[in-house]
Amino acid sequence: FLEIPRYIRDTFPNVTVVSGGVEVTQNYRQVIEEDHCHIAFRHSAEYEYKSFLESCNSAGSPPVPKGVAFTVGSAFFESEPAPVPQEFPDIRPYYHLIEIEEYHKYGGMNPFSRFINKEKVFGTILTTRGCRANCTYCAVKAFYPGAPTSRPVKSVVDELRYLMVERGVRVVDILDDDPAYGYDHSVELFRSMAENLPPGLEWMSNNGITGSSITEEVMYW
C-alpha cells in the first residue's frame, strides 16, 4: 500500500496527498512520519473528509477536522478521533461521477470477480460496518472500534437495483468484514435480494462469512 502514495508524491510533487482507510488507520503515524502522504484520515471519515473538501474552497482558516494526522515542519500532530458514523449515506446521486461500466476492463476488486467472467460489469456495496470478531492480527477493529452497525435492507436493495438496472452491473462484491452479522438482518437481506432484484446478479464476499453465522436458511437464500 505504501508504494502507491509514495509513487504519487514522487510523480506529482506539487499535489497534496490525502489518504485514509483501514491500513492508514492502523499505521497512520508511520504513513505521516515517513512522508508517504500529507494528511491521514482515521476511521470512517466520509463526513470529516467532505467537510475538509468544502473548507478547501472557503475563505478564512477552517478548523482542523477530527480524526486526522499531519506534520508541520518536523512536528507531528493528530486531532481527536471523530465520532463513528451510524448512518450510511445514499451515494446513488454521485454514481454519475464514476464510470462503473468501464472498471471491469482494467481489473477487479478481488480474484473471484475475475474467475466469474472478466467481461462482466462489476460493482461494490457495503451493508454492514465493522466486525463482531476481535482478531489481534486484523486492522478492522482499529478502523471500526465499536460494535457492527447494519444498513437498512431496503437501502441496500435499492442501491443494488440501481446498479443493475441503470449501470448494467452483473457482479457485486459485498465489502463487509462481517456480512452475516445479525442473523435476522442477514436472512432478511439475502431473501430480499433474491425476491426483489432482477435476475442475473452474482455476488461474492471477498472478506468471507463468519462460519458460525452459516445456517441452512442463510445458505438457502
C-alpha positions as CSV (number, residue, x, y, z in Angstrom):
1,F,0.0,0.0,0.0
2,L,2.7,2.5,0.9
3,E,4.2,2.3,-2.6
4,I,1.1,3.9,-4.1
5,P,1.1,7.2,-2.1
6,R,4.8,7.3,-2.4
7,Y,4.6,7.0,-6.2
8,I,2.0,9.8,-6.3
9,R,4.1,12.1,-4.2
10,D,7.3,11.5,-6.2
11,T,5.5,11.8,-9.6
12,F,3.4,14.8,-8.7
13,P,5.4,16.8,-6.1
14,N,3.0,19.8,-6.1
15,V,-0.1,17.7,-5.3
16,T,-1.3,17.3,-1.7
17,V,-1.8,13.6,-1.0
18,V,-4.6,12.7,1.4
19,S,-5.2,9.1,2.4
20,G,-7.4,7.0,4.7
21,G,-8.9,3.6,5.2
22,V,-8.1,0.5,7.2
23,E,-4.4,0.4,6.6
24,V,-3.9,4.1,7.2
25,T,-5.9,4.0,10.4
26,Q,-3.8,1.1,11.7
27,N,-0.5,2.8,10.7
28,Y,-1.3,6.5,10.5
29,R,1.8,7.7,12.4
30,Q,4.1,5.7,10.1
31,V,2.3,6.9,7.0
32,I,2.8,10.6,8.0
33,E,6.2,10.5,9.7
34,E,7.7,8.5,6.8
35,D,6.3,11.2,4.4
36,H,4.1,8.9,2.4
37,C,1.2,11.4,2.4
38,H,0.5,14.8,3.7
39,I,-2.7,14.2,5.7
40,A,-4.1,10.9,7.1
41,F,-7.7,10.5,7.9
42,R,-8.5,7.8,10.5
43,H,-11.6,5.5,10.9
44,S,-14.8,6.1,8.8
45,A,-14.1,9.6,7.8
46,E,-16.5,10.3,5.0
47,Y,-18.2,13.2,6.8
48,E,-15.0,14.7,8.0
49,Y,-13.4,14.3,4.6
50,K,-16.5,16.0,3.0
51,S,-16.1,18.9,5.4
52,F,-12.4,19.1,4.7
53,L,-13.0,19.4,0.9
54,E,-15.7,22.1,1.5
55,S,-13.2,24.0,3.7
56,C,-10.6,23.9,0.9
57,N,-12.9,26.1,-1.2
58,S,-13.8,28.5,1.5
59,A,-12.2,31.7,2.7
60,G,-10.5,32.1,6.1
61,S,-8.8,29.5,8.3
62,P,-11.1,26.4,8.7
63,P,-10.8,24.3,11.8
64,V,-8.7,21.1,11.8
65,P,-11.0,18.2,11.0
66,K,-11.4,15.5,13.7
67,G,-9.6,12.2,13.2
68,V,-6.6,13.5,11.1
69,A,-2.9,13.3,11.4
70,F,-0.3,15.5,9.7
71,T,3.1,17.2,10.3
72,V,4.1,20.9,10.4
73,G,7.8,21.0,9.8
74,S,9.2,18.2,11.9
75,A,6.3,18.2,14.5
76,F,3.7,15.5,14.3
77,F,0.0,16.4,15.1
78,E,-3.2,14.5,15.4
79,S,-6.7,15.7,16.2
80,E,-9.2,14.0,18.5
81,P,-11.0,11.0,16.9
82,A,-14.2,11.7,15.0
83,P,-17.4,10.0,16.2
84,V,-18.2,6.7,14.4
85,P,-20.9,7.4,11.9
86,Q,-24.1,5.5,12.5
87,E,-25.8,6.4,9.2
88,F,-25.0,5.1,5.7
89,P,-25.1,8.0,3.2
90,D,-27.0,7.4,0.0
91,I,-24.3,7.5,-2.7
92,R,-26.6,6.9,-5.7
93,P,-26.7,10.6,-6.6
94,Y,-22.9,10.6,-7.0
95,Y,-22.5,7.4,-9.1
96,H,-22.6,9.5,-12.3
97,L,-19.1,10.8,-11.3
98,I,-17.5,7.4,-11.9
99,E,-17.7,5.1,-15.0
100,I,-18.6,1.9,-13.3
101,E,-19.3,0.3,-16.6
102,E,-15.6,0.6,-17.5
103,Y,-14.0,-0.7,-14.3
104,H,-14.0,-4.4,-15.2
105,K,-11.8,-3.7,-18.2
106,Y,-8.9,-2.8,-16.0
107,G,-9.1,-5.2,-13.1
108,G,-11.2,-6.5,-10.2
109,M,-11.8,-5.9,-6.5
110,N,-10.7,-9.5,-5.8
111,P,-9.7,-12.6,-7.8
112,F,-13.2,-14.0,-7.6
113,S,-14.6,-11.3,-9.8
114,R,-12.2,-12.3,-12.5
115,F,-12.9,-16.0,-12.1
116,I,-16.6,-15.5,-12.7
117,N,-16.0,-13.6,-16.0
118,K,-13.7,-10.7,-16.5
119,E,-16.1,-9.3,-19.2
120,K,-19.0,-8.9,-16.7
121,V,-19.5,-5.4,-15.3
122,F,-19.0,-5.4,-11.5
123,G,-19.7,-3.1,-8.6
124,T,-19.4,-3.0,-4.9
125,I,-21.7,-2.4,-1.9
126,L,-21.4,-2.0,1.8
127,T,-24.2,-3.5,4.0
128,T,-22.6,-3.5,7.5
129,R,-19.8,-1.5,9.1
130,G,-17.4,-3.4,11.4
131,C,-16.9,-6.9,12.6
132,R,-18.0,-8.9,15.6
133,A,-14.6,-10.6,15.9
134,N,-11.6,-9.2,17.7
135,C,-8.7,-10.8,15.9
136,T,-5.4,-9.4,17.1
137,Y,-3.8,-9.6,13.6
138,C,-6.6,-7.6,11.9
139,A,-6.8,-3.8,11.4
140,V,-10.6,-3.8,11.1
141,K,-11.1,-3.3,14.8
142,A,-8.9,-0.2,14.7
143,F,-11.0,1.2,11.8
144,Y,-14.4,0.2,13.3
145,P,-13.7,0.3,17.1
146,G,-17.4,-0.2,18.2
147,A,-20.0,-2.9,17.5
148,P,-21.0,-3.5,13.9
149,T,-23.9,-1.5,12.5
150,S,-26.1,-2.7,9.7
151,R,-27.7,-0.7,7.0
152,P,-31.4,-0.9,6.3
153,V,-32.2,-3.7,4.0
154,K,-34.3,-1.6,1.6
155,S,-31.4,0.9,1.2
156,V,-29.1,-2.0,0.2
157,V,-31.6,-3.5,-2.3
158,D,-32.4,0.0,-3.8
159,E,-28.7,0.6,-4.5
160,L,-28.3,-2.9,-6.0
161,R,-31.3,-2.4,-8.2
162,Y,-29.9,0.9,-9.4
163,L,-26.5,-0.7,-10.2
164,M,-28.2,-3.5,-12.1
165,V,-30.9,-1.5,-14.0
166,E,-29.1,1.8,-14.5
167,R,-25.5,0.8,-14.8
168,G,-25.6,-2.8,-16.1
169,V,-23.8,-4.3,-13.1
170,R,-24.0,-8.1,-13.0
171,V,-21.4,-9.0,-10.4
172,V,-21.3,-7.3,-6.9
173,D,-18.6,-7.6,-4.2
174,I,-20.1,-7.1,-0.7
175,L,-17.3,-5.2,1.0
176,D,-18.4,-6.0,4.6
177,D,-16.0,-7.5,7.0
178,D,-18.9,-9.4,8.6
179,P,-21.7,-9.7,6.0
180,A,-23.8,-12.1,8.0
181,Y,-23.7,-10.1,11.3
182,G,-27.2,-10.1,12.9
183,Y,-29.0,-13.3,11.9
184,D,-32.4,-11.8,11.3
185,H,-30.9,-8.9,9.3
186,S,-28.8,-11.2,7.1
187,V,-31.6,-13.5,6.3
188,E,-33.9,-10.6,5.5
189,L,-31.2,-9.1,3.3
190,F,-30.5,-12.3,1.3
191,R,-34.2,-13.0,1.0
192,S,-35.0,-9.5,-0.3
193,M,-32.1,-9.7,-2.8
194,A,-33.4,-12.9,-4.1
195,E,-37.1,-11.8,-4.3
196,N,-36.9,-8.2,-5.3
197,L,-33.9,-7.8,-7.7
198,P,-33.9,-8.5,-11.4
199,P,-32.5,-11.9,-12.3
200,G,-28.9,-12.3,-13.3
201,L,-27.0,-10.9,-10.3
202,E,-24.0,-12.7,-8.9
203,W,-22.4,-11.6,-5.7
204,M,-19.5,-12.6,-3.5
205,S,-17.9,-11.6,-0.2
206,N,-14.2,-11.3,-0.6
207,N,-13.7,-11.0,3.2
208,G,-15.6,-14.2,3.9
209,I,-18.6,-15.0,6.1
210,T,-18.2,-16.0,9.7
211,G,-18.6,-19.8,9.9
212,S,-20.9,-19.7,13.0
213,S,-23.3,-17.5,11.0
214,I,-24.0,-20.1,8.3
215,T,-27.2,-22.0,8.7
216,E,-29.4,-23.8,6.2
217,E,-31.7,-20.7,6.0
218,V,-28.8,-18.4,5.2
219,M,-27.4,-20.8,2.6
220,Y,-30.9,-21.2,1.0
221,W,-31.3,-17.5,0.3
